[in-house]
């Protein structure tokens, strides 16, 4: 699964990705291809309680994390 958000506040694209089924969600904040990225965590953080998503909840988990990340 993959989801990209075009961030005007950060002036770059942020790509979220995950394996099939329910699994952890990663984010590529540096925009470089071939990087694993960071695992997303509660509260818009990159460390702490990790978040996972199913296929049905993947996009909403990504959007909620992004909103919290921008606020922090």
ChimeraX attribute file (.defattr): number of C-alpha atoms within 10 A of each C-alpha:
attribute: neighborCount
match mode: 1-to-1
recipient: residues
	/A:1	14
	/A:2	14
	/A:3	14
	/A:4	15
	/A:5	14
	/A:6	11
	/A:7	12
	/A:8	8
	/A:9	7
	/A:10	10
	/A:11	8
	/A:12	13
	/A:13	15
	/A:14	18
	/A:15	18
	/A:16	25
	/A:17	21
	/A:18	20
	/A:19	14
	/A:20	11
	/A:21	13
	/A:22	14
	/A:23	15
	/A:24	18
	/A:25	24
	/A:26	23
	/A:27	24
	/A:28	20
	/A:29	15
	/A:30	12
	/A:31	13
	/A:32	9
	/A:33	8
	/A:34	7
	/A:35	11
	/A:36	11
	/A:37	18
	/A:38	15
	/A:39	21
	/A:40	26
	/A:41	19
	/A:42	15
	/A:43	19
	/A:44	18
	/A:45	18
	/A:46	16
	/A:47	12
	/A:48	12
	/A:49	12
	/A:50	15
	/A:51	17
	/A:52	19
	/A:53	20
	/A:54	17
	/A:55	13
	/A:56	10
	/A:57	11
	/A:58	22
	/A:59	19
	/A:60	11
	/A:61	17
	/A:62	26
	/A:63	15
	/A:64	13
	/A:65	21
	/A:66	21
	/A:67	12
	/A:68	13
	/A:69	16
	/A:70	12
	/A:71	9
	/A:72	9
